[in-house]
Amino acid sequence: GEEAENNGAAAMAQLAEKLKEVGLEDVDTVRLTARIPVLMFNYPIITPSGEKILLDCDLSMQNPLACLNTSLLLSYATISPQTRVLVSIIKRWAKTRDINSPQFHTLSSYGYILMLLHFLTHHATTVKGNVVPYYEGDARRGGQYLEKQPLLPNLQWMDPSWPHSPRGTTYSEMREKPK
């Protein structure tokens, strides 16, 4: 109930203080009062050349849906490291325009990422490098399946045998919607 939520926010506020003590930067507790409390901070990384890079981090507790969301993103990032770069670009783009805050009636960063994943899993490139829809017409209404790979495999439609195939095996999807 409400008491548990208050205790969770209080525990995260204490954690925020500990994060500051160990050198994490820009520790932000503004969203601890949100419906799903989130603690945001930057983790400093020093590159071999001595450059300091800040890694944006969000932390929430007792939120199983966030774990599933993170698992989905990790799966796509593992399949295609380029996706990780695109996600970073989209998140930064939305943040600099201040259009990634559901409290102000805009999409969350995760919403923009889902749109990106949808685009990548439903589009392919042509020989000339043009990006085109992966399905000609609406596949659910009898559209023609095109014999080319999407920009990013769709984990929901992926042929279950494909990940276990020998390296170099052409990506394939199931021809019918999984039941």
C-alpha positions in Angstrom: 0.0 0.0 0.0 0.9 3.6 0.5 3.2 2.9 3.5 5.2 0.4 1.5 5.6 2.9 -1.3 6.8 5.6 1.1 9.2 3.1 2.6 10.5 2.2 -0.9 11.0 5.9 -1.7 12.7 6.5 1.6 15.1 3.6 1.0 15.9 4.9 -2.5 16.5 8.4 -1.0 19.1 6.8 1.3 20.6 4.9 -1.6 20.9 8.2 -3.4 23.0 9.6 -0.6 25.3 6.5 -0.7 25.6 6.8 -4.5 26.8 10.4 -4.0 29.3 9.3 -1.4 30.9 6.8 -3.7 31.4 9.3 -6.5 28.4 8.9 -8.8 27.4 12.2 -10.4 24.2 14.1 -11.0 22.2 11.9 -8.6 18.6 13.0 -9.2 15.8 12.1 -6.7 13.1 14.2 -8.4 11.3 11.1 -9.7 11.2 9.3 -6.3 7.6 10.6 -5.8 6.5 9.3 -9.2 4.0 6.4 -9.5 7.1 4.2 -10.2 10.0 5.8 -8.2 13.2 6.1 -10.2 16.6 7.2 -9.1 18.7 8.7 -11.9 22.5 9.3 -11.9 25.6 9.3 -14.1 28.3 6.7 -13.7 31.7 8.2 -14.6 34.0 6.1 -16.8 37.6 7.0 -17.5 38.7 5.8 -21.0 42.2 4.5 -21.7 43.0 7.9 -23.2 42.0 9.6 -19.9 38.7 11.0 -21.2 35.8 11.0 -18.8 32.5 9.7 -20.1 29.2 9.8 -18.1 26.9 6.8 -18.5 23.3 7.7 -17.8 21.7 5.2 -15.3 18.1 4.8 -14.0 17.3 2.6 -11.0 14.0 1.5 -9.7 13.1 -1.2 -7.2 10.4 -3.8 -7.0 9.3 -3.2 -10.6 9.2 -6.6 -12.5 8.0 -4.9 -15.7 11.2 -2.8 -15.8 13.2 -6.0 -15.6 11.3 -7.5 -18.6 11.8 -4.2 -20.5 15.5 -4.3 -19.8 15.7 -7.9 -20.8 14.1 -7.1 -24.2 16.5 -4.2 -24.8 19.5 -6.4 -23.8 18.3 -9.1 -26.3 18.1 -6.6 -29.2 21.4 -5.0 -28.2 23.1 -8.4 -28.1 21.7 -9.3 -31.6 22.7 -6.0 -33.1 25.3 -3.8 -31.3 24.3 -1.0 -33.8 20.9 -1.0 -32.2 22.5 0.1 -28.9 24.1 3.1 -30.7 20.8 4.0 -32.3 19.0 3.8 -29.0 21.5 6.1 -27.4 21.0 8.6 -30.2 17.2 8.5 -29.9 17.3 8.9 -26.2 19.7 11.9 -26.4 17.6 13.4 -29.2 14.4 13.2 -27.1 16.1 14.4 -23.9 17.6 17.5 -25.6 14.2 18.4 -26.9 12.5 17.7 -23.5 10.0 15.3 -25.1 10.7 12.2 -23.1 8.7 12.8 -19.9 5.3 11.1 -19.5 4.5 13.4 -16.6 4.3 16.2 -19.2 2.3 14.0 -21.6 5.1 13.0 -23.9 6.4 9.5 -24.6 9.0 8.0 -22.2 12.4 7.2 -23.6 11.3 3.5 -23.6 8.3 4.5 -25.8 10.7 6.0 -28.4 12.9 2.9 -28.2 9.9 0.7 -28.9 9.1 2.8 -31.9 12.7 2.4 -33.1 12.6 -1.4 -32.6 9.3 -1.6 -34.5 10.8 0.3 -37.4 13.9 -1.8 -37.5 12.0 -5.1 -37.3 9.5 -4.0 -40.0 11.9 -2.5 -42.6 14.8 -3.8 -44.8 17.3 -2.3 -47.2 17.2 -2.7 -51.0 20.3 -3.4 -53.1 20.6 0.3 -53.6 20.5 0.9 -49.9 17.0 2.3 -49.7 15.0 1.5 -46.6 11.6 -0.1 -47.5 8.9 -1.9 -45.5 9.8 -5.5 -44.8 6.3 -6.7 -45.9 4.8 -5.6 -49.2 1.3 -4.6 -48.1 -0.1 -5.7 -44.8 1.1 -9.2 -44.1 -2.0 -9.9 -41.9 -4.2 -9.1 -44.9 -2.4 -11.4 -47.4 0.5 -9.1 -48.2 3.5 -10.7 -49.8 6.5 -11.7 -47.6 9.6 -10.3 -49.2 12.7 -12.5 -49.3 15.2 -10.3 -47.6 16.2 -9.7 -44.0 14.8 -6.9 -41.8 17.2 -4.3 -40.4 16.7 -6.1 -37.1 15.3 -9.5 -36.4 11.8 -9.5 -34.8 12.1 -11.7 -31.7 8.4 -12.5 -31.8 8.5 -13.8 -35.3 12.0 -15.4 -35.3 12.1 -19.0 -36.4 12.9 -20.8 -33.1 15.5 -22.9 -34.8 17.4 -20.0 -36.3 19.5 -19.0 -33.1 20.7 -22.6 -32.9 21.7 -22.8 -36.6 25.3 -22.8 -37.7 26.9 -19.3 -37.9 26.2 -17.6 -41.2 22.8 -19.2 -41.6 20.4 -16.7 -43.2 17.9 -15.2 -40.8 14.4 -16.6 -41.1 11.0 -15.8 -39.6 7.9 -17.9 -39.1 5.5 -17.6 -42.0 2.5 -17.4 -39.7 1.8 -15.4 -36.5 2.9 -17.5 -33.5 0.0 -18.8 -31.4 
